[in-house]
Amino acid sequence: MFNNSDQCSIWLATHILPHENHIRARLRRYADIDTDDIIHEAYVTIAEADWAGIANPLAYFTSICRNLVMQHYRRARVVPVTSLALMQADTMPDAMPSAEQVVHARQEMRFLEKAIAKLPARCRDIFILRRARGLSQKECAAQLNISENIVEKQLARALVFLSKEYSESEREMTVDEERRPRLAHSRKRHP
Amino acid sequence: MRRDARVSPTLASATPEEAAAGWTARLDKGPLSASEQQALQNWLDQDRRHKGAFLRAKAIWQASGRLSALHGPAAPPIAHTTPLPPLPRRRFFAAAATTALLLAAPKPQGKANSLYVTANGVSAPLHTAFGTITLDCYSQLKMGLESSRLVAGRCCVLGRTGMIVKAGNLIFAPQGRLLLSCSPTQVTATSISGSVRLRRHHSNEWWTLNAGSQISLTGNLPPEVRSLLPEEMATQNAWSLGLLEARDESISSIVGTFNRYNQRQLHVSADFANRKLTGVFNLNQPEVFAMAAQTILGARLTQTPQTLLLY
């Protein structure tokens, strides 16, 4: 499972994570279900599958979660009738969010930016230096004159916080007014 | 945020999310020692949900890399967001000498001013002395001895020093992979890898577009430059790799794209036309897409040698 783990993480980040909010909202309707457990199990199932060949990640993610809920109910002694009715009503096409509901890449970025802004100052500075500016943990430590250990711990804190934001926050579904595009690089040629 | 968030991966009291975050941050620092490796493995083996939390933490870590599109690289420490000034319009070949230095004179190669035209299919890569040019469907390219011109449609240029491609009012010298599109009103260039130097006709000012950046020029308006996210790049580059990347795109729009590239035409009933799909499909296999859509939508599929009908 952890071979090609970087590619797998990138794939999960691109194709699964953005849909998590939508799937969690659906899972929360079911009684006696631990949403976190289902989501975690789904990640493992997807990572163990031939994820690169999954043509429709959202539909796949939805169906995996649905099967896991079903498995859970099969094992349970008492299954809430309302949940069974929901399961039957939940069909794959219904699971497709509309264009407005999908968090697009740029919205995802704004979401991240806002989430990061809520971090305590030092934690945020370290996270931005490492993830946005691309400094290594060692370089972050040197730049901020702190130990590498602190950098590592603060990055983990930021990650725990982001994990909660992804789980709990109602993502902003409206597109912010696009900022003026940033010029990556331009240079006048000197003859 | 809790101030006492337990983030040490080896703390017994840590929640799966905290331990997963701790391990992800630890792995980012450097390789694990043998004992750490063992501790991680033990933790993963303890519970399948630990594996899920770990995979998810790593996915969130990857997703957070998107922030670099907002904040830019480390050097220089303060990212200057210099606006691109309008390129001068009336300096006629003033930099001919410098241009000649910059662009090694190409050897004659192929026919002079051959016009390549594509219909419903992507061309094979067209070889020039300095790389290859692949034409998208319904596109036209004029290939000359020293430069090529995209007349209409789209192309993908894989260039090295010496490659010159023109489109509309712009001249490009790509070193890497460049996507170009040209309509009567607009030229758009996207640098996928490497970099591309460009200038307007009658101008001696050269600009550099790095990988991940896109420039659009509409008429005589100042050019617009934006940086693209990896997903946007993948979507835009997909056709040149024989792929169609749909992100929450309507079935009718996806079908329209397939029909541009294939003899075998897809038709979809009104019931499904506005349904949205996300996925990566082989551009040249509409039947594979039709079967996937059939399964996902619960639709019926009727096939003839020339058509595929989803209803």
Contacts between the chains, C-beta under 8 A, distances in Angstrom:
chain1	res1	chain2	res2	distance
A	1	B	51	7.0
A	5	B	58	6.9
A	6	B	62	7.9
A	8	B	55	7.4
A	9	B	55	7.2
A	9	B	58	4.1
A	9	B	59	5.2
A	9	B	61	7.0
A	9	B	62	4.6
A	10	B	62	5.1
A	12	B	55	6.3
A	12	B	56	7.5
A	12	B	58	7.6
A	12	B	59	3.8
A	12	B	62	7.5
A	13	B	59	4.3
A	13	B	60	7.2
A	13	B	62	3.8
A	13	B	63	4.1
A	14	B	63	7.9
A	14	B	230	7.6
A	14	B	231	6.2
A	15	B	278	7.7
A	16	B	59	6.8
A	17	B	56	7.6
A	17	B	59	5.0
A	17	B	60	6.6
A	17	B	63	5.5
A	36	B	16	7.9
A	36	B	17	7.9
A	36	B	49	7.8
A	37	B	49	5.7
A	39	B	52	7.0
A	39	B	56	7.1
A	40	B	16	7.0
A	40	B	48	7.7
A	40	B	49	4.2
A	40	B	50	7.9
A	40	B	51	7.6
A	40	B	52	2.7
A	40	B	53	5.2
A	40	B	55	8.0
A	40	B	56	6.6
A	41	B	48	6.3
A	41	B	49	6.3
A	41	B	52	5.6
A	42	B	52	7.1
A	43	B	51	7.7
A	43	B	52	4.2
A	43	B	53	8.0
A	43	B	55	4.3
A	43	B	56	5.1
A	43	B	59	7.5
A	44	B	48	5.7
A	44	B	49	7.9
A	44	B	51	4.7
A	44	B	52	4.6
A	44	B	55	6.5
A	47	B	51	7.7
A	47	B	55	5.2
A	54	B	279	7.8
A	55	B	279	4.2
A	55	B	280	6.7
A	55	B	281	6.4
A	55	B	292	5.0
A	56	B	277	6.2
A	56	B	278	6.0
A	56	B	279	4.2
A	56	B	292	6.6
A	56	B	296	5.8
A	57	B	278	6.4
A	57	B	279	7.0
A	58	B	278	5.3
A	59	B	296	5.1
A	91	B	298	7.0
A	92	B	296	5.8
A	92	B	297	7.9
A	92	B	298	7.1
A	93	B	275	6.4
A	93	B	296	6.9
A	93	B	297	5.5
A	93	B	298	6.4
A	96	B	275	6.6
A	96	B	276	5.5
A	96	B	277	7.5
A	97	B	248	7.5
A	97	B	276	7.6
A	98	B	276	6.6
A	99	B	248	5.4
A	99	B	276	6.2
A	102	B	247	7.7
A	102	B	248	4.4
A	102	B	276	7.7
A	102	B	278	7.8
A	104	B	247	7.3
A	104	B	248	7.6
A	105	B	66	7.3
A	105	B	229	4.5
A	105	B	231	4.4
A	105	B	232	6.5
A	106	B	229	6.7
A	108	B	63	7.0
A	108	B	66	6.6
A	109	B	66	4.7
A	109	B	67	7.2
A	109	B	69	6.2
A	109	B	70	6.3
A	109	B	229	6.9
A	112	B	63	7.0
A	112	B	64	6.1
A	112	B	66	6.0
A	112	B	67	5.9
A	113	B	67	6.8
A	113	B	70	6.0
A	116	B	64	8.0
A	116	B	67	6.8
A	118	B	1	7.2
A	119	B	1	6.7
A	120	B	1	6.7
A	120	B	3	7.9
A	123	B	1	7.9
A	127	B	64	7.4
A	128	B	67	6.8
A	128	B	71	6.1
A	129	B	74	7.7
A	130	B	28	7.5
A	131	B	61	7.8
A	131	B	64	4.6
A	131	B	65	5.9
A	131	B	67	5.4
A	131	B	68	7.1
A	132	B	67	3.8
A	132	B	68	5.1
A	132	B	70	6.7
A	132	B	71	3.6
A	132	B	72	7.8
A	133	B	68	7.2
A	133	B	71	5.9
A	133	B	72	7.4
A	133	B	73	6.4
A	133	B	74	4.2
A	134	B	68	6.2
A	134	B	73	5.8
A	134	B	74	5.5
A	135	B	74	5.3
A	137	B	28	6.4
A	137	B	29	4.8
A	137	B	30	7.9
A	139	B	74	7.8
A	148	B	29	6.6
A	151	B	29	7.8
A	152	B	25	4.9
A	152	B	26	6.2
A	152	B	28	7.7
A	152	B	29	5.2
A	153	B	7	5.5
A	153	B	8	7.4
A	153	B	25	7.4
A	155	B	25	4.1
A	155	B	28	6.7
A	156	B	5	8.0
A	156	B	7	3.6
A	156	B	8	7.9
A	156	B	9	7.7
A	156	B	18	7.6
A	156	B	21	4.5
A	156	B	22	4.6
A	156	B	24	7.2
A	156	B	25	3.9
A	156	B	26	7.7
A	157	B	1	7.3
A	157	B	5	5.0
A	157	B	7	5.2
A	157	B	21	7.6
A	159	B	21	3.7
A	159	B	24	5.9
A	159	B	25	6.3
A	159	B	57	5.9
A	159	B	60	6.3
A	159	B	61	6.4
A	159	B	64	7.9
A	160	B	5	5.3
A	160	B	7	6.2
A	160	B	17	5.8
A	160	B	18	5.4
A	160	B	21	4.5
A	161	B	1	5.0
A	161	B	5	7.5
A	162	B	60	5.3
A	162	B	64	6.5
A	163	B	17	4.9
A	163	B	20	7.8
A	163	B	21	6.4
A	163	B	56	7.0
A	163	B	57	6.4
A	163	B	60	5.8
A	164	B	17	7.5
A	166	B	60	6.2
A	180	B	81	7.9
A	180	B	83	7.4
A	181	B	224	6.2
A	181	B	225	5.8
A	181	B	226	3.3
A	181	B	227	7.0
A	182	B	72	7.3
A	182	B	79	7.9
A	182	B	81	4.9
A	182	B	226	7.3
A	182	B	227	5.6
A	183	B	81	6.4
A	183	B	82	5.7
A	183	B	83	6.5
A	183	B	84	5.1
A	183	B	213	7.8
A	183	B	225	4.9
A	184	B	209	7.3
A	184	B	210	5.0
A	184	B	212	6.6
A	184	B	213	4.1
A	184	B	225	7.1
A	184	B	227	5.0
A	185	B	208	5.5
A	185	B	209	7.3
A	185	B	210	4.7
A	185	B	213	7.1
A	186	B	82	6.5
A	186	B	84	5.3
A	186	B	207	5.0
A	186	B	208	6.5
A	186	B	225	7.3
A	187	B	206	7.7
A	187	B	207	6.9
A	187	B	208	5.3
A	188	B	205	5.8
A	188	B	206	7.6
A	188	B	207	8.0
A	189	B	95	7.6
A	189	B	98	7.0
A	189	B	197	8.0
A	189	B	204	7.6
A	189	B	205	6.6
A	189	B	206	3.9
A	191	B	95	6.4
A	191	B	97	7.7
A	191	B	98	4.7
A	191	B	204	7.6
